[in-house]
Amino acid sequence: MTTPAKFQLLCAALLALGPLAASPMEGSSKPYVVLDKTLSQLRADFNANVGKLRMLYIVGPTCGICLRGLSDLQEALYSKKGDDPRLVTFVVHVPTLGARENSVAEATQLISNRYTTNYWEETGIVGRLIQQSMGFSKYTWDYWTIYDPSTLWSDDRMPTPAFWQHQLDGLPRDHKLDATAFAAKVDEMLAHIAPTAAGSGKSTDAIARPQ
């Protein structure tokens, strides 16, 4: 089955899930981490991987455009990089468009990478924190970022990314998500990180979703 066909089938399955549908992971370990409103686990994981190139995506698990973005990045970036330990990805799912936790498990399948961790953040506060730190005029989600290896998340304010794109109305059009351009930026930044110098922080593999 082609990648577009797989994506269409997955989107159809996600949209068919009603708000009371049972979680597909019920009775087994979840393929994502549930965050509290302090985002303490996300911040700890982010800081544990200083020295690596970190991507942070804020998505809605029932948003078709967000899911398309994940699928496009899987094709343009992750399918070509393999499990490079210098690349660490955090995908935070937020309750936009009425999304609930039971929608998250299916969406975690769109990026296949050992060093990717998915999270469910049910309050949506992460979007407000990004809005504040970036000075945007609206709640921020469908947002795709790359952080410099030296960046630390030292307080309640979200750190500023080295590169960001989005798929929202009302934000700069020249920052619209382009998976090919995003992957090229990863390559450019990755060239400055030696294969044996990916930092001393622990890998998120310890809490990464099951494959």
C-alpha positions, 0 to 999 in steps of 0.5 A: 500500500502506498504512503498516501493510501495508508495516510487516508485510511488512518485519517478515516479511522481517526475521524470515525472514533467517537468521543466515547470510543474505547482506546485502542491501547486499553489494557496495555501500555500506552504509546504516549506519555500523559503530561500534567499542566506543569509540563514537567515531564516534557521539560525534563525530557527536553533538557535530558537531550541537550547536545542533540537536535530536538524537534517539538511538534504541537498537533491535534490528534484529530486534525487532518492537516496536522496528521498530513504534516506528520505523514509528510515529515515521516516521508521527507525526514524520518524515513531517510534518517533512520534511528539517528540518536542525534535526532530526538523528537517530541510530539505533543497532542493537544485537545483541539477540534474536540480531540480526546485522549482516546484519539492519540494512540492511532496518531502516534503511528504516523512517525516511525522513529526510535527517538520519538516520544508522543505526549497527551496534554489535555489542558492545551496550556502548551499552546498558550505558553508557545503563543506567549513566548513567540509573541503570536496573536493566537493560540498556537498549535499545528506548530513544528520546531527545531531547537539548537542542541545548546538550548535549555528549558530553564523556567516556565517560559517555553524556549525559542526555537532555532527554526519553526513552521506552522499550518495556521491562518494568521501567522507568517506565510513564509513559515508555512510547513514545508516538509522538504524544507524542514528536512533540509534545515535538519540536515543543515543543523545536523552537520554541526553535530558529530556522530559520536558527540550527540551529548551526554543526556539520556535518550528519550528511548526509555519512555519512547512509544512501543514499535 
